[in-house]
Amino acid sequence: MADVGPGPGPFPGLEAELTCAICLDLFREPVTAPCGHNFCRACLSEVWAGDRRRLLGFTCPQCRAHFPERPELHPNRVLCAVVEELQRGLAQAQPPEPAAAAPPVPCDSCPPGPGAPAASRSCLSCLASFCPQHLEPHLLNAAFRSHNLQPPLPDLAQRRCPQHGLLLDLYCRPHRVCICAACLREHRDCHTQDSEAARGERQEELKGQQKNVRFQIIQLQHHLELVQYQKQHLADSSVKHKSALCSEFAEMKFLIEEEEKAAAKLIEDEESKTASLVVDVLDQLSTQLTKLKEYKEQLDSVLTHTGSMAFWKNIAELPVISLDTYTPPEPVELDGRKVELIGKAVSTLKQALARPLRSSLQQRVRQLEQVEKNKANPSSVQIQRPAVNKDQDATLPLDLMDPSAARNVESPQTPSCPEGKQPRKKKNQPNPSSIQIQRPAVNMDAKKNQPNPSSIQIQRPAVNMDASISLDTFQLTRKELMQCNSKVTLDHRTAHKKLVISDHYTTLGVADQPQSYPDQAERFFNCSQVLGLQSFSNGRHYWEVNNDGRSFWAVGVACIGMDRRGSRSRLGRNPLSWCVESFGPKLSAWHGDREIVLNVQHPRVVGVFLDFHTGFVAFYSVSNVMMLLFGFKAEFESRVLPAFWLSSNSTKLTIVQYS
């Protein structure tokens, strides 16, 4: 390998094997992918940084092999040595000789014919080629010493100016044509340069375009895979929503069937009561009829005897029976009033269901959209905040609600996920926007002796019952929260360069070296944070994050207009973000650069619940016993995204995905 030869000619396949498939140049710091293909470190890092959303993991640009996590790239030292030797040999090599198979250039001074000698040199001044015999004047005569001799050139006729017959040795940039010295009079105002220099510059430009086109092809392939994944995700999401709708309609059908059974049962109960009365009347009538028939038979027997003494004897033996006119019994009927009330109740239910169903579903959806717009428009809502009691803790902002304290105000609608389940309204209920908040002493010790994970319930921390904040708004079971489960993934466009995203954009880690992510306006510059790819502008949403049980992490939400640079870009240190943060042994809730220390055990899994329209954000510790950590009341002015902060390379945050 010490002697590479005079040039790449003897090794035409070696240079091709040592060429990067991305930049089409010789390897610079070559690295090997797990599939075995080699690339320049910078080229491969740039391609993987361009994997826009990490939903597809990482792929080899050459064979499309898929890697769920970013592989660790190590330099290929043997390949580095081979490339260095090849470059050294190319630098020392002479220009290659003309190929033997190329046709010889004929001498312009010799008569043409099959035995004419081939030219050994071409003169760019004479624009002719000469054999060794006719070349002697150029070599011996001093008048020809200034002529430019070159190896035999077959295209001398193309190098001649068709107008002036001179060598086309200049290039006009504005007109993009080669010109001769005489053409300069017509192009005196144009920018011209040597044609060889212009050709070299143009070749370098085309090489750059070639590299750019190849890189764009790789990017488009990634875009194609991403759109295909999104198409499949849309289909899966549609199936999920249709399944949820089927469940809702099935529940409504079940409730109507139960209502029908209950109404039929009431009618049957009334029928049973009336039937028992009818049976009693039938027994009485049957007994009366039997007695009368027996008395008739006795009378017939007495009247058949004509003897006087026997007549009187038989009369004395006759029973005493009342022969008054029989009064028929009152007719037995169902309780008409009760049956009528049952019919009215069913008719009322029918009218209540038929009234919305008479309008189309699209019309009802548009009406709900208009109601949500009216709720979301702050200009149409007038909020009155009463004067705050000076005896209260002034350090707690009005938009922070400590769930460990109690408040005697109930939200107009509990933010539970099943639609149509409204809480009961209490009398004399104050406006939720004018809550006066106090910070009482809180005992956060929670029970942990419920081993059955299938019966997870929200655990209420022991609180001072004299406080003025209620926990009813956030007391949701995990089953209710999971009905709001939303798919959340990480957006690599916002990730700080210290962070590494893997596992189809669901796992977040800290790298030893900064990543070669492109500089973008959405990316966090100072804080090692990343936002979620999904944004929420309506509805209720819930997701869970596993933190491996370690510290120096934060999970929260942020509005889309949150700063990406400076100290105010940290989660919870500005008015546009809310989070729960684990910093060493301390667990805190942050918003507006204010901290509330939570005296609870650090959670392994954090559940985040967001109700956009009511402005509720709640954080839960998810385990066998699901405990509410903290809650916020806010007014969102723009779209809300999941947000994550991670500052320890021994910790990973993983978004739990449920099918």
SEDREN-344407 format. One record per residue (C-alpha): y, z, x; residue in three letters. Coordinates in steps of 0.25 Angstrom, whole numbers, plus 5000, padded with zeros to 4 digits. Example, Ala and Ser with C-alpha at 12.3 -4.5 7.8 and 13.67 -1.06 7.14 Angstrom:
<sites>
498250315049ala/499650295055ser/
</sites>
This chain:
<sites>
500050005000met/500950015012ala/501149865012asp/501449804999val/501649665004gly/502849575005pro/503149584990gly/502549604976pro/501949464977gly/500649514983pro/500549624972phe/500949564959pro/500149664951gly/500549784958leu/502049774955glu/501649754940ala/500849884940glu/501949964946leu/502949914935thr/503450014924cys/503049954910ala/504450014905ile/505449964915cys/504649854922leu/505049904936asp/504249964947leu/503850114943phe/504950214946arg/504350354946glu/503050314939pro/502350404930val/501050394923thr/500850414908ala/499550474903pro/499050334899cys/499050294913gly/500350194913his/501450214923asn/502950214920phe/504250254927cys/504550394924arg/505950364919ala/505450244910cys/504350324903leu/505250444901ser/506350354895glu/505250294885val/504750424881trp/506150484879ala/506350364870gly/505150414861asp/506150434850arg/505550544842arg/504350584849arg/503550564835leu/502550474843leu/502450554856gly/502450474869phe/501850344872thr/501550264884cys/502550144884pro/501450054889gln/500150084882cys/500750164870arg/499850284873ala/500250404865his/500550544871phe/500850654861pro/501650734872glu/502550684883arg/501650664895pro/501950734908glu/502250614918leu/501950634933his/502350534943pro/501250434948asn/501450454963arg/500450354967val/501150244959leu/502550294965cys/501950264979ala/501450124975val/502750084968val/503550134981glu/502650054990glu/502849924981leu/504349944981gln/504349954996arg/503549834997gly/504349754988leu/505649794995ala/505049745009gln/504449615003ala/504949475006gln/505249384995pro/503949314990pro/503649174994glu/503549074984pro/502249064976ala/501248964981ala/501048904968ala/502548874966ala/502848724967pro/503548684980pro/505048644980val/505148504985pro/506148464996cys/507348394990asp/507548315003ser/506148255004cys/505748134995pro/504948184983pro/503448164983gly/502148234984pro/502248254999gly/503648304999ala/503748435007pro/504148564999ala/505548635002ala/505648755010ser/507048795007arg/508048774995ser/509548764999cys/510448824988leu/511648754994ser/511048614994cys/510248644981leu/509048574988ala/507648614994ser/507248565008phe/505948555015cys/505848615029pro/506248475035gln/507448455026his/507848605028leu/508148585043glu/509548545041pro/509848675033his/509148755045leu/509848685057leu/511148625052asn/512248735052ala/512948665040ala/511748715031phe/511648855036arg/512548905024ser/511548845014his/510748945006asn/509248915008leu/508248974999gln/506748964997pro/506348834989pro/506948844975leu/506348754964pro/507548774955asp/508648714964leu/509048614953ala/509248724943gln/510148794953arg/511148674953arg/512348674945cys/512148554935pro/513648534935gln/514048544950his/512748534957gly/512948674964leu/512048794965leu/512148884953leu/512349014962asp/513349084952leu/513149154939tyr/514249154928cys/514049284920arg/514949254908pro/514249114906his/512849164911arg/512649034919val/512449004934cys/513548924940ile/513848854953cys/515048874962ala/515748754956ala/515548814942cys/516448934946leu/517648844942arg/517248854928glu/516748994928his/517949054937arg/518249154926asp/516749194925cys/516049314932his/515049244941thr/514049294952gln/512949244961asp/511849194952ser/510749274960glu/511449404958ala/511649374943ala/510249344942arg/509849474949gly/510749554939glu/510249474927arg/508749504931gln/509149654932glu/509749654918glu/508549584913leu/507549684919lys/508449794912gly/508249724899gln/506849704901gln/506649854904lys/507549884891asn/506749794882val/505449854887arg/505949994884phe/506449954870gln/505149894867ile/504450034870ile/505550104862gln/505350004850leu/503850034851gln/504150184850his/505050154838his/503950074831leu/502950194833glu/504050294828leu/504350214815val/502850194813gln/502650344814tyr/503850364804gln/503150264795lys/501950354795gln/502750474794his/503450424781leu/502150384775ala/501550524778asp/502850594773ser/502850504760ser/501350554758val/501750694760lys/502950694750his/502050624739lys/500950724741ser/502050834739ala/502550764726leu/501150754721cys/500950904724ser/502250934716glu/501850844704phe/500450904704ala/501051044704glu/501951004692met/500750944685lys/499951064687phe/501151154682leu/501151064669ile/499651074667glu/499751224669glu/500851224658glu/500051144649glu/498851234651lys/499751354648ala/500351294635ala/498951264630ala/498451404634lys/499551464625leu/499251374613ile/497751414615glu/498151564615asp/498851544602glu/497651464596glu/496751584600ser/497551684594lys/497751604581thr/496251574581ala/495851714581ser/496751744569leu/496051624562val/494651684565val/495051814559asp/495551744546val/494251664545leu/493351794546asp/494151854535gln/494051734526leu/492551724529ser/492251864526thr/493051854513gln/492351734509leu/490951794512thr/491251914503lys/491751834491leu/490451744492lys/489551874491glu/490351924479tyr/490251794472lys/488751804474glu/488651944468gln/489551904456leu/488651784454asp/487351884454ser/488051984444val/488451874434leu/487051814434thr/486451954428his/486651974413thr/486052104412gly/487152214409ser/486652324418met/486352224430ala/487752164428phe/488452304429trp/487552344441lys/487852214449asn/489352224446ile/489352364452ala/488752314464glu/489752204466leu/490752234478pro/492252244476val/492952124481ile/494452094479ser/494551964472leu/496051944474asp/496551804477thr/496251784492tyr/497551764500thr/497351654511pro/497651704525pro/498851654532glu/498751534541pro/498451554555val/499251464565glu/499651464579leu/500951544584asp/501851424581gly/503051494588arg/502251514601lys/501651374601val/503051314598glu/503551394610leu/502451334619ile/502751194614gly/504251214617lys/503951264631ala/503051144634val/504151054628ser/505251124637thr/504351094650leu/504150954646lys/505650934644gln/505950994657ala/504950904664leu/505350774656ala/506850794658arg/506850764674pro/505650664672leu/506450574663arg/507350534675ser/506750464686ser/506350534699leu/507350454707gln/508450494698gln/508050644700arg/507950624715val/509350564715arg/509850684707gln/509250784717leu/509850704728glu/511250724722gln/511050874720val/510650884734glu/511850814739lys/512750904730asn/512151024736lys/512250964751ala/513750924749asn/514551044754pro/515850994747ser/515251014733ser/514851154736val/515851264735gln/515351394743ile/516051524742gln/515851624752arg/516251764749pro/516951854759ala/515851924768val/515752074768asn/516352124781lys/515252224781asp/514152114783gln/513752064797asp/514751964801ala/513951914812thr/512951834803leu/513451704798pro/513451674783leu/512451554785asp/511451644792leu/510451714783met/509551814790asp/508251814782pro/507951954787ser/509151994778ala/509151994763ala/510151924754arg/510251934739asn/510651794737val/509551694733glu/509751544736ser/509851454723pro/508551384727gln/507551444736thr/507251344747pro/505751334744ser/505151194744cys/504451174731pro/505451104722glu/505751164708gly/505551304712lys/506851374710gln/507051524712pro/507551614701arg/509051634701lys/509651774701lys/510851814694lys/512151844701asn/511651764713gln/512751734724pro/513051604730asn/512051584742pro/513251514750ser/514051644749ser/512951744755ile/513451864762gln/512551904773ile/512252034780gln/511252054792arg/510452174789pro/509452244798ala/508152164797val/506652204800asn/505952074804met/504552134806asp/503652044798ala/502252064793lys/501151984800lys/499852024794asn/499651904785gln/498551824792pro/498351714781asn/499151594785pro/498951524772ser/499751634765ser/500951634773ile/502151704767gln/503551724771ile/503751864776gln/505051934772arg/505552024784pro/505952164780ala/507452164777val/508552254773asn/508552244758met/510052284758asp/510452154764ala/510952034756ser/510151914760ile/508851884753ser/507651814759leu/507151744747asp/507751614751thr/506751604763phe/505551664757gln/504651544757leu/503151534759thr/502651444770arg/501951364759lys/503351334753glu/503951304766leu/502851204770met/503151124757gln/504451094765cys/503751064778asn/504450944785ser/504050864797lys/504950894809val/504850824823thr/505750834835leu/506850724838asp/506850694853his/508250634852arg/508850774851thr/507950844861ala/508550904873his/508050844886lys/507250974890lys/506350964877leu/505050884876val/504550834862ile/503050804860ser/501950814850asp/502550704841his/503950764841tyr/503450904837thr/503450984849thr/504551034858leu/504551074873gly/505451094885val/505251004897ala/505351044911asp/506250924914gln/507250854905pro/506750734897gln/507250594899ser/507750594884tyr/508950494882pro/510250554880asp/510650554865gln/511750614856ala/510650684848glu/510050754860arg/510250904863phe/510950914877phe/511051064880asn/510051134871cys/508551104872ser/508451074857gln/507950964848val/508050924833leu/507050884823gly/506950734820leu/506950764805gln/508250804798ser/508450864785phe/509550844775ser/508850904762asn/507650974757gly/506851084763arg/506051084776his/505151164784tyr/504451154798trp/503851244808glu/503951254823val/502951314833asn/503551374845asn/502351424853asp/502751564852gly/503751554864arg/505251574865ser/506551494867phe/506551404855trp/507251384842ala/506951314829val/507951284819gly/508751174812val/510051104815ala/511051004808cys/511150864814ile/512550884819gly/512150994829met/512750984843asp/511850934854arg/512650984866arg/513251114870gly/512951254866ser/513151234851arg/511951134852ser/510951254852arg/510151284840leu/510851394831gly/512151394840arg/512851304830asn/513151294815pro/512151174814leu/510851244818ser/509951354814trp/508751404822cys/507851524825val/507751544841glu/506751614850ser/507451654863phe/506651734871gly/506251864864pro/507351844853lys/507151764840leu/508451724833ser/509051644822ala/510351554826trp/511451484819his/512851454822gly/512751524836asp/512351654829arg/511051724832glu/510151814823ile/509051884830val/507751894823leu/506852014826asn/505551944823val/504351894831gln/504551754837his/503851654828pro/502851554833arg/503051454821val/504451444815val/504651384801gly/505951314798val/506351304783phe/507551214780leu/508151204766asp/509351104768phe/510051114754his/510051264753thr/510351274768gly/509251364772phe/508551374785val/507451474787ala/506551504799phe/505151564798tyr/504051624807ser/502751554803val/501551634804ser/500451704795asn/501751774790val/502851684788met/504151754791met/505651714789leu/506351724802leu/507751674798phe/508551594788gly/509851524788phe/510751474776lys/511651354780ala/512351234775glu/511851104782phe/512850994783glu/511950894789ser/510550864791arg/509650974797val/508650954808leu/507551044814pro/508051094828ala/507251154840phe/507651224853trp/506751254864leu/507051304878ser/505751354884ser/504751264891asn/503651354887ser/503851344872thr/503651224863lys/504151204849leu/503151124839thr/503551084825ile/502251114817val/501850984809gln/501150994796tyr/500550874789ser/
</sites>
